[in-house]
Amino acid sequence: MIFPNDFLNKIICGDGVEIMKQLPDGSVDLAVTSPPYNLKNSTGNGMKDGRGGKWANAALQNGYTHHEDTMPHDEYVAWQRANLTEMMRLISDDGAIFYNHKWRVQDGLLQDRQDIVNGFPVRQIIIWRRKGGINFNAGYFLPTYEVIYLIAKKKFKLASKANALGDVWEFTQEMNNPHPAPFPVELIERIIGSTKAHVILDPFMGSGTTAIAARNLGRSYIGIDISPDYCKMAEKRLGGEVLKRVKNQSKIQSHQMELIPQ
């Protein structure tokens, strides 16, 4: 594969780290991603034995199509650090990574993902407060937030006026999406729109939300996912978004024609 023709505005099916190794240094401006959370190695909530707990009846209970989400913790951390290392190599000197993850308690100890992000230039954390949700476990309050790490190179600056935004963002979870853990498009549009980035990378593209948000904002994207099912899902969603935009544009033009005096 040759950059940029084989990468820009493409959904590439394969291992994220191995695909990223084929890209040249500094070839993207921004990485936006949310990896699998390794939930099925949880010490509680029934994810391992099928009881479900907080996740009962949720798509995550069934897991991902091509990832077990049950790696030994040390292996999981090494895998995530390998992904972040490649992303750091790929972003430009004024680039950044928005890395979404979830804190949890395991065996009474807080996993705040410091073992993953330690040594990377974390500039800030943003709280994504999810609207809605259902809790099936009476032992816990309803989990309603996730953490987005802004990992930035020294020259990274936000777009004009984006610094007026707070660091707690409230967006409703994506509901009509068969992927087990989809981003809401509006959340990714907030991230991308807050930067001057032209090329956006997501090595855990899933159902294509980052690509859709990038294209909605007139940016280019590189999407990678190991699951052929999710790659097809992303391509289908991207095609559907194009069709929707064409229809909406036709309606606007038709309405404008109606307003022109005959």
N, C-alpha and C positions, 0 to 999 in steps of 0.2 A: 504493500500500500504506500502511496506517495502523497505527501502533504503539499498543497491543501486540497487537491481535487478529490481525493478518496476519503476525505474526512469532513470537510465543511458542509454543514447542513445535511448530514447523514446520520442515520441510526446504525451503529456498528454492533454486531452481535459477537461477543467474545469476552474473555477475561479482562477486566478493567486495567489491572496493572500491566499485563502483557501488551494490550493495545496502546496504552499511554506511552510505553517504552518506544513505540514506533514514531512518536511525534517529536519534533525538534524542540529544543529549549526555547522558552519564551513565546511559544506559538499560540497561546490563548491569553485572554485578558482577565478572565474570571472563571472560577470553578464554583458550582453550586450543586450540592449533593446531600443525600441522606442515605446512609448505608443500612443494610439489615442490622437490627439491634442485638442479634444473638439471644433473642428472647427465650428460645426453647431450652437453654441451659439454666433457666431461672431456678432459684431455690424455693420459690413460692408461686402462688397464684395458679397452680395447676397446669402450666403450659407444657410440662414434660409428660404428665400422666393423663392429659385429656380432660381434667375436671374443668378447666377454663378459667375459673376465678374471675378477675377483672376482664379477661379477654374471652369469656364464654360467648359463643355465637358470633364472634368476630372473625373476619376473614383471616386475620393473623393466626388464628387457631389452626388453620389448614396449612400455614406456612407459604413459602415461595415455591415456584414451580421447579427451579433448578438450583436451590440453595437450602440446605437443611436448617440453617439458623441455630445450630446447636454445637458450635465449635468449642473446644476447651478454651477457657478464658485467655490464657497466654497466647495461644495461636491466633485468637480473634484480634487481640491487641496488636500483634505483629503484622497481621494482615491489614488492619486499618492504618497503621503507621506506614506501611509500604505504599498504600494508596495516597496518603497525604504527602509522602516524600515525592512521589511522581507528580502530583498536582503542584507542589511548590516549584519543582523544576520547570514545569510547563507554563506557569503564569509569568507574565512580563514583570519588569522591574517595578511597575506601578500597579501590579495586580493583587488579587485577593482571593481567598477561599471562604465561602460560606458553608460551613459544615454542620449539618443538623444532626443532633443525637438526643438521646433520652437518658436522664439520670435515673438510677434505681437503687434500691437497698437489697444487698445480697448477704445472707447470714449475719444480719445486723450491722453491716458496714455499707456506707454510702459509696456507690460507684458514680463518681462525678466525671468520669472519662479523662481524668488527669493523666492516667497511664497511657492514653492514646495521644493527647495533644501536648504533653510535656516536651519542651524543646522546640516546638513550633511557635512562631511569633503571634500568639493570640493577643489581639488588640482589645477585644470587647466580646461580651456575650449578649445575645438578644434572646428574650423570652418570647416564644410563640405560644400564646394562650389560645387553645382550641375551644371554640364555642361548641356546646353540645356534648354528647357522649352518654353512655350508659355504664353503670357499675353494677356488676353481678356479685360482688364480694362484699359482705357486710363488715369485713375486717379492715377495710381501707376506705379513705375518702376518694372520691372520683378524681383520677388523674386528668389534669386539664392543661398541662404545659409540656413543651419540649424546649431544648436549648440549641440555639444556633451560634456556633463559634465563628466570629470574624477573625480569620487568620490572614494577616496582611503584610505585604512587603512594605519597606519604609516609605516609598514614594506614593503609596496608595492614598487617594483622596476620594471622598464622596462627590457625587454630582451636586451641582448648585442647589442649595436649599434643602438637600436631603438630610443635612445635619440637624434640621429642626424636628425631625421625627424622634419619637422616644425610643426606648429600648425594650418596650413591652408591646408586642404586636398581636392583635386579636383577629383571627380569621377562622371561619367555619371550616371544619374538616370536609374534605372531598367525599361526597356521599355516593354519587352515581358512577362509581369506578370499580371495576372488578379486581384491580390490583389490591393486594392486602394492606398496603401502607402508602396511599397516594398523597402527594402534596396538593393543596389547593393552588390553582393557577395564580390567583390574586397574591398569594404569599410570594411566589417566585417573581411575579411582576414587580412587587415592592422591592425585592432584593436587586434585581437587574436594573430596574429604573432608578435606583439610588446610586448607580455607578455610571461611569463613562465607557464601560466595556463594550467592545465590538464583537468579540468571539467568546462564547460561553461554553464551558465544558461541564458535562455531568457523567461521571464514570459509573453511576448507578442510576441510569436513566429511567428504569421502570416503565411506566405507561406513557412516558413522553412529555410530562408536564413542563420540565425545564425547556425543552425544545419549543413547545407551544408558546410559553411565556416569552422566550427570546424572539421568536418570529413575530409575535404580537407587537413587540416593541421595536421591530426593524433591526434586530441584531442577528448574527450568525450563531450557529450552535454545532457542537460535536456531542453526540449521544452514544453512550456505550452501555450495554447490558449483557449479562451472560445468558439470559433466558431467551431462547427463540420466541417463546410465547409472548413475552413482554415486548420484544422488538417488533413483532407483528402488531401488537396492541398499540404501540407508539405510532407506527406508520399509519394505522387505521385512524387513530385520533387526529394525527396531523392532516390526513386527507379530509376528514370530516370538518376540521376547523377551516380549511381552505374553502370547502363547499359552503359552509355557514357564512363566511365573510363575503363570498361572491353573492349569495342570496341577499344578505343585508345591504350590500352596496347597491344591488339592483333595486331594492325597495327604496333606498334613499334617493337614487337617481329618478325613479318613477315619481316619488313624492315631489322632488324638485321640479320635474316637468309639469306636474299638476298646478304648481304655483306660478308658472310662467303664463302671463296673459296671452290669450290666443287672438 
